[in-house]
């Protein structure tokens, strides 16, 4: 998918991850770095330099929260918001080229999101089981059977 967007992204002078960050900030201005990372499924160490590059290009700004002076909110600048029109044209052009109806693309997106949620739940369950196993005292584990060979 990135390759299909490449000419449009090059014209906008952003990378695909930067486009995704802008898309998230267009949808919900004022996200914190942590919230953006959660939305994009990226860790802070990946999101921070991504945002720094967008700030260096004048597309994103960080502003102290009015509600919590310790928190920093991210917003697309006027230049960043101006890219929305180009991004919309990019998506429309690619959809027209693949000749998929929009409702089919939306259904596919929703299926992929549902799959991602299921995989996240499985991962969380595994992590929880591993943590419980690590906490279990030796005396609660079943004893080895005398004379049994593994």
C-alpha positions as a printed NumPy array, in Angstrom:
array([[  0.   ,   0.   ,   0.   ],
       [  2.868,   2.343,   0.787],
       [  4.161,   2.003,  -2.784],
       [  0.772,   3.027,  -4.187],
       [  0.843,   6.173,  -2.03 ],
       [  4.53 ,   6.962,  -2.67 ],
       [  4.105,   9.503,  -5.528],
       [  1.48 ,  11.405,  -3.548],
       [  3.515,  11.277,  -0.325],
       [  6.597,  12.473,  -2.189],
       [  4.574,  15.421,  -3.487],
       [  3.442,  16.189,   0.068],
       [  7.05 ,  15.686,   1.276],
       [  6.088,  13.263,   4.047],
       [  6.78 ,   9.595,   4.698],
       [  4.022,   7.056,   5.19 ],
       [  4.48 ,   6.984,   9.02 ],
       [  4.413,  10.806,   9.054],
       [  1.215,  10.726,   6.985],
       [ -0.35 ,   8.326,   9.51 ],
       [  0.62 ,  10.646,  12.368],
       [ -0.889,  13.632,  10.548],
       [ -4.027,  11.637,   9.785],
       [ -4.435,  10.836,  13.485],
       [ -3.91 ,  14.487,  14.442],
       [ -6.397,  15.678,  11.807],
       [ -8.957,  13.288,  13.26 ],
       [ -8.202,  14.203,  16.867],
       [ -6.187,  17.359,  17.467],
       [ -4.612,  17.705,  20.901],
       [ -3.441,  14.128,  21.381],
       [ -0.462,  13.574,  23.635],
       [  2.616,  11.728,  22.395],
       [  1.519,   8.658,  24.395],
       [ -1.989,   8.718,  22.905],
       [ -0.595,   9.092,  19.4  ],
       [  1.725,   6.148,  20.001],
       [ -1.2  ,   4.024,  21.166],
       [ -3.271,   5.036,  18.14 ],
       [ -0.446,   4.158,  15.737],
       [  0.706,   1.093,  17.737],
       [  4.184,   2.592,  18.064],
       [  6.346,   3.075,  21.137],
       [  7.455,   6.471,  22.41 ],
       [ 10.976,   5.991,  21.055],
       [  9.529,   5.742,  17.54 ],
       [  6.842,   8.425,  17.822],
       [  9.076,  11.102,  19.33 ],
       [ 11.547,  11.415,  16.407],
       [  8.643,  11.116,  13.958],
       [  6.958,  14.137,  15.556],
       [ 10.265,  16.017,  15.794],
       [ 10.697,  15.676,  12.021],
       [  7.138,  16.878,  11.414],
       [  7.805,  19.837,  13.726],
       [ 11.049,  20.624,  11.872],
       [  9.031,  20.782,   8.634],
       [  6.452,  23.061,  10.272],
       [  3.606,  20.539,  10.002],
       [  3.019,  19.799,  13.704],
       [  3.257,  21.882,  16.851],
       [  3.311,  20.903,  20.498],
       [  1.406,  23.026,  22.996],
       [  1.144,  22.797,  26.781],
       [ -2.274,  21.511,  27.822],
       [ -4.582,  24.116,  29.326],
       [ -5.918,  21.441,  31.708],
       [ -2.601,  19.925,  32.796],
       [  0.505,  22.099,  32.354],
       [  2.704,  18.964,  32.537],
       [  1.062,  17.463,  29.439],
       [  1.99 ,  18.438,  25.888],
       [ -0.671,  18.267,  23.184],
       [  0.122,  17.775,  19.516],
       [ -1.679,  19.601,  16.728],
       [ -1.234,  19.934,  13.   ],
       [ -0.182,  23.457,  12.074],
       [ -1.916,  25.408,   9.326],
       [  0.638,  23.97 ,   6.875],
       [ -0.058,  20.47 ,   8.226],
       [ -3.81 ,  20.933,   7.897],
       [ -3.316,  22.204,   4.336],
       [ -2.062,  18.727,   3.392],
       [ -5.478,  17.225,   4.161],
       [ -6.818,  18.1  ,   0.722],
       [ -3.847,  16.398,  -0.981],
       [ -4.218,  13.365,   1.297],
       [ -7.896,  13.083,   0.392],
       [ -7.011,  13.204,  -3.318],
       [ -4.359,  10.527,  -2.722],
       [ -6.85 ,   8.132,  -1.135],
       [ -9.498,   8.822,  -3.779],
       [ -6.993,   8.263,  -6.605],
       [ -5.682,   4.995,  -5.207],
       [ -9.213,   3.713,  -4.545],
       [-10.206,   4.586,  -8.104],
       [ -7.169,   2.721,  -9.454],
       [ -7.88 ,  -0.484,  -7.522],
       [-11.538,  -0.306,  -8.543],
       [-12.862,  -1.404,  -5.14 ],
       [-16.101,   0.149,  -3.943],
       [-15.641,   2.268,  -0.841],
       [-17.942,   0.068,   1.251],
       [-15.747,  -2.968,   0.452],
       [-12.596,  -1.083,   1.475],
       [-14.273,  -0.015,   4.731],
       [-15.345,  -3.618,   5.401],
       [-11.783,  -4.838,   4.804],
       [-10.404,  -2.157,   7.121],
       [-12.869,  -3.147,   9.829],
       [-11.93 ,  -6.835,   9.455],
       [ -8.231,  -6.008,   9.797],
       [ -8.937,  -3.877,  12.889],
       [-10.99 ,  -6.709,  14.429],
       [ -8.163,  -9.156,  13.728],
       [ -5.696,  -6.755,  15.351],
       [ -7.871,  -6.506,  18.47 ],
       [ -8.094, -10.285,  18.713],
       [ -4.329, -10.617,  18.352],
       [ -3.81 ,  -7.908,  21.009],
       [ -6.134,  -9.807,  23.371],
       [ -4.249, -13.066,  22.788],
       [ -0.944, -11.329,  23.457],
       [ -2.301,  -9.744,  26.651],
       [ -3.63 , -13.123,  27.842],
       [ -0.257, -14.766,  27.207],
       [  1.549, -11.98 ,  29.053],
       [ -0.841, -12.249,  31.992],
       [ -0.392, -16.038,  32.157],
       [  3.403, -15.647,  32.068],
       [  3.289, -13.1  ,  34.888],
       [  1.105, -15.375,  37.027],
       [  3.393, -18.315,  36.356],
       [  6.423, -16.285,  37.424],
       [  4.686, -15.305,  40.675],
       [  3.559, -18.837,  41.62 ],
       [  5.577, -20.211,  44.543],
       [  7.399, -23.509,  44.036],
       [  5.172, -25.287,  46.578],
       [  2.071, -24.634,  44.448],
       [  3.588, -26.308,  41.419],
       [  2.819, -30.023,  41.063],
       [  5.515, -32.252,  42.551],
       [  7.641, -34.425,  40.323],
       [  6.573, -38.068,  40.376],
       [  9.261, -40.341,  41.807],
       [ 10.697, -42.685,  39.238],
       [  9.05 , -40.843,  36.332],
       [ 11.242, -40.063,  33.386],
       [ 10.679, -37.168,  31.022]])
